[in-house]
Amino acid sequence: MTAGDGAGEGVDEGAGGLPPRLRDDCFALPPGVSWTPAAEALERLREACVPVCEARSVPLERALGAILAEPVRAARDNPPQANSAVDGYAFAHASLRGADPETLTLLPGRAAAGRPFAGRVPPGAALRVLTGAVIPEGCDTVVMQEDAAAEGGVLRLRPGLKKGANLRRAAEDFAAGEAILPQGRRLAPQDLALAAAAGLAELPVRRPLRVAVLSTGDELRPPGAPLAPGQLHDANRPMLLGLARAWGFEARDLGCAPDDRDALRAALDAGAAEADAILTTGGASAGDEDHVSAILRAEGALNLWRVAIKPGRPLALATWRGAAVFGLPGNPVAAFVCALIFARPALLRLAGARWELPRGRALPAAFAKRRKPGRREYLRARLDAEGRVEVFRSEGSGLVSGLSWAEGLCELPEDGAEIRPGDPVRFMPFSEFGL
């Protein structure tokens, strides 16, 4: 199996026609690799992740937000017949003789949308047509009513009208059998319009990816709960549950597990039983209290990626009972950035979507910064009144207010160049992360 951009890709089916679960070693790095550049980490994720959600057919009205399991082809031509693009008069272009004005015999009756003309229009004659009407037999051109005059059974028009003017050709949008929507596309409202126009009442989609979210740490308490010294409210879990829902996944809340390996094991078991992927925060490094990475190393298939980014760096990737586990940093800003940069494209691939990274755009900086080379940085950023990129007042990964202040991320490459106001920087709005 290979993972590409999702266009035209298939997936090997497991027992019972279901997609296979991930291999235990799917996230393994090559021997000797310790620090992983961000671009390489993303490419390895792209190679490791394959669709795990089975396909099903759903009615068109229930397909919004679903991911196509295979390319969709039109069941009919659009338009099915040539029709008038304007209110006017239809006739055969060969009937025109170069006179000024041109004159044609105006037949009684008309053609309207849904009410075609039953007869044939002979040479030298014209028929009244309304917008959307099927072009009558014998006609190949329409003159707009504003450019013609009808009186006493005669139609007069100015010369110079081109053959085929003001009509929509049959199948000029698409033809029956033509691929109109690619595999891996998340269906938007406009895609449903396209499928309906193509004569489709059902679409082949994958079931939604199930994503479980687990916070860890003795210091965490639910939002609004009273705090003792040293305790914090759990900001990561509502944030990650919100991200999962915003990305079209089914979010499962596993709560907050204490720094206890039996409790963590039970929470991971529960997540693997009801979800395809698990997002955890905290305990993902290699310290004495990093119980998530310890238990995944002992009983799962842990690969601790040291990704050369800021904020973030430690990214625990594992499988647990066949479910993909993304161990994100505990600081909310680092967890948010790693979720957007790494978890989102990987989860989309697991869901059957195309591999999707933000494009970003180069805009002038409204800040100055001197950087050491070696790590890719992601700064909370937004645009000022002049369209320049300004960054949050602090880079501290525990300052949650910067996430709401920001409109996107400013990506600074690994080369460590000094940035001066006006220098181009890459700005990635949150809309490019599906938010």
KARA-V360664 format. One record per residue. N is the residue number from 1. SS is DSSP state (A for helix, B for strand, O for the rest). PHI is phi as a letter, one per 20 degrees, with the letter a starting at -180 (* if undefined). D_CENTER is the distance of its C-alpha to the mean C-alpha in whole Angstrom. Layout:
n/ss/phi/d_center
N/SS/PHI/D_CENTER
N/SS/PHI/D_CENTER
//
This chain:
n/ss/phi/d_center
1/O/*/22
2/O/c/20
3/O/d/17
4/O/c/15
5/O/e/12
6/O/n/12
7/O/f/13
8/O/m/16
9/O/e/16
10/O/d/18
11/O/b/20
12/O/f/23
13/B/e/24
14/O/e/26
15/A/f/29
16/A/m/29
17/A/m/26
18/O/e/24
19/B/f/21
20/O/f/23
21/O/f/23
22/O/f/23
23/O/f/26
24/O/f/28
25/O/d/28
26/O/f/24
27/O/e/24
28/O/f/27
29/O/e/28
30/O/f/31
31/O/g/34
32/O/n/35
33/O/e/32
34/O/d/32
35/B/e/30
36/B/d/26
37/O/g/25
38/A/g/21
39/A/f/20
40/A/f/22
41/A/f/21
42/A/f/17
43/A/f/18
44/A/f/20
45/A/f/17
46/A/f/16
47/A/f/19
48/A/e/20
49/O/e/17
50/O/c/17
51/O/g/15
52/O/d/18
53/O/d/17
54/O/f/19
55/B/e/18
56/B/b/20
57/B/d/20
58/B/c/19
59/B/f/21
60/A/g/19
61/A/f/19
62/A/d/18
63/O/e/14
64/O/g/12
65/O/n/9
66/O/f/10
67/B/d/9
68/B/f/12
69/O/e/14
70/O/b/16
71/O/f/16
72/B/d/17
73/B/d/20
74/O/f/22
75/O/e/25
76/O/b/27
77/O/f/27
78/B/c/26
79/O/f/28
80/O/f/31
81/O/c/34
82/O/f/34
83/B/b/35
84/B/f/36
85/O/e/33
86/O/b/36
87/O/e/39
88/B/a/42
89/B/c/44
90/B/d/44
91/B/a/46
92/O/e/47
93/A/f/47
94/A/f/50
95/A/f/52
96/O/f/52
97/O/d/55
98/O/n/54
99/O/e/56
100/O/c/56
101/O/e/55
102/B/f/54
103/B/c/55
104/B/c/54
105/B/f/55
106/B/e/53
107/B/f/53
108/B/f/53
109/B/n/50
110/B/a/46
111/B/d/42
112/B/c/40
113/O/g/36
114/O/n/37
115/B/c/40
116/O/f/41
117/O/f/45
118/O/f/47
119/O/d/49
120/B/d/49
121/O/e/49
122/O/f/52
123/O/g/53
124/O/n/54
125/B/c/52
126/B/c/49
127/B/c/47
128/B/f/46
129/B/c/42
130/O/d/39
131/O/g/36
132/O/n/34
133/O/f/37
134/B/f/37
135/O/f/39
136/O/f/43
137/B/g/44
138/O/n/46
139/O/d/44
140/O/b/42
141/B/b/42
142/B/c/41
143/B/d/43
144/B/f/41
145/A/f/44
146/A/f/44
147/A/d/46
148/B/b/48
149/B/c/51
150/B/d/52
151/B/b/56
152/O/m/59
153/O/m/57
154/B/c/56
155/B/d/53
156/B/d/53
157/B/b/50
158/O/f/50
159/O/f/50
160/O/o/47
161/O/f/44
162/O/e/42
163/O/f/42
164/O/n/39
165/O/f/38
166/O/m/36
167/B/c/35
168/B/e/32
169/O/f/32
170/O/f/32
171/O/m/28
172/O/f/28
173/O/e/24
174/B/a/24
175/O/d/26
176/O/g/26
177/O/n/25
178/O/f/23
179/B/f/19
180/B/d/17
181/B/c/13
182/O/e/12
183/O/g/12
184/O/n/9
185/O/e/7
186/B/e/6
187/O/f/8
188/O/d/9
189/A/g/13
190/A/f/13
191/A/f/12
192/A/f/15
193/A/f/17
194/A/f/17
195/A/f/18
196/A/f/21
197/A/f/22
198/O/e/22
199/O/n/24
200/O/d/22
201/O/d/23
202/B/c/21
203/B/c/18
204/B/e/17
205/B/c/14
206/B/e/14
207/O/f/16
208/O/f/14
209/O/f/14
210/B/e/17
211/B/c/17
212/B/e/20
213/B/c/21
214/B/c/25
215/B/e/27
216/B/c/30
217/O/p/33
218/O/f/36
219/O/e/36
220/B/e/33
221/B/c/34
222/O/f/32
223/O/g/31
224/O/n/34
225/O/f/36
226/O/f/39
227/O/d/39
228/O/e/42
229/O/g/43
230/O/n/40
231/O/e/37
232/B/c/34
233/B/f/32
234/O/f/28
235/O/e/26
236/A/f/23
237/A/f/23
238/A/f/22
239/A/f/19
240/A/f/18
241/A/f/18
242/A/f/16
243/A/f/13
244/A/g/13
245/A/f/13
246/A/f/11
247/O/e/8
248/O/n/9
249/O/e/12
250/B/e/16
251/B/e/17
252/B/d/21
253/B/e/23
254/B/e/26
255/B/m/28
256/B/c/30
257/B/e/32
258/O/f/35
259/O/f/36
260/O/c/38
261/A/f/37
262/A/f/38
263/A/f/35
264/A/f/33
265/A/f/33
266/A/f/33
267/A/f/30
268/A/f/28
269/A/f/30
270/A/f/29
271/A/f/25
272/A/f/25
273/A/f/27
274/A/c/24
275/O/b/21
276/O/e/19
277/B/b/19
278/B/c/20
279/B/d/20
280/B/d/23
281/B/c/25
282/O/n/28
283/O/m/31
284/O/d/28
285/O/e/31
286/O/c/34
287/O/e/37
288/O/f/39
289/O/d/37
290/O/e/34
291/A/f/34
292/A/f/31
293/A/f/31
294/A/f/34
295/A/f/34
296/A/f/31
297/A/f/33
298/A/f/36
299/A/c/34
300/O/d/31
301/O/b/30
302/O/e/29
303/B/c/28
304/B/e/28
305/B/e/26
306/B/e/28
307/B/e/25
308/O/e/26
309/B/c/24
310/B/b/25
311/O/e/25
312/O/p/24
313/O/m/26
314/B/f/27
315/B/c/24
316/B/e/25
317/B/c/23
318/B/b/25
319/B/d/25
320/B/c/27
321/O/l/28
322/O/n/25
323/B/e/23
324/B/f/21
325/B/d/22
326/B/d/20
327/B/e/23
328/B/e/22
329/O/f/25
330/O/e/27
331/O/f/27
332/A/g/24
333/A/f/23
334/A/f/23
335/A/f/21
336/A/f/18
337/A/f/18
338/A/f/18
339/A/f/15
340/A/f/13
341/A/f/14
342/A/d/15
343/A/f/14
344/A/g/10
345/A/f/10
346/A/f/12
347/A/f/12
348/A/f/8
349/A/f/11
350/A/f/13
351/A/f/11
352/O/o/11
353/O/e/8
354/O/f/8
355/O/f/9
356/O/c/7
357/O/d/9
358/O/f/10
359/O/e/12
360/O/m/15
361/B/b/18
362/B/e/22
363/B/c/23
364/B/f/27
365/B/f/28
366/O/d/30
367/O/b/31
368/O/c/33
369/B/b/33
370/O/d/35
371/O/c/33
372/O/e/34
373/O/f/32
374/O/p/31
375/O/c/28
376/B/e/24
377/B/d/24
378/B/c/21
379/B/d/23
380/B/f/22
381/B/b/22
382/B/b/22
383/B/e/23
384/O/e/27
385/O/f/29
386/O/e/29
387/O/m/25
388/O/e/26
389/B/e/25
390/B/d/27
391/B/d/26
392/O/f/27
393/O/f/31
394/O/b/31
395/O/e/29
396/O/g/30
397/O/f/27
398/O/d/29
399/O/e/29
400/O/f/26
401/A/g/27
402/A/f/25
403/A/f/22
404/A/f/22
405/A/f/24
406/O/f/21
407/O/d/18
408/B/r/17
409/B/d/18
410/B/d/20
411/B/e/20
412/B/d/24
413/O/f/25
414/O/f/27
415/O/f/30
416/O/m/31
417/O/f/32
418/O/f/34
419/B/d/32
420/O/d/34
421/O/g/33
422/O/n/31
423/O/f/30
424/B/f/27
425/B/c/24
426/B/e/20
427/B/d/18
428/B/d/15
429/B/f/14
430/A/f/12
431/A/f/10
432/A/f/8
433/A/d/8
434/O/m/6
435/O/d/10
//
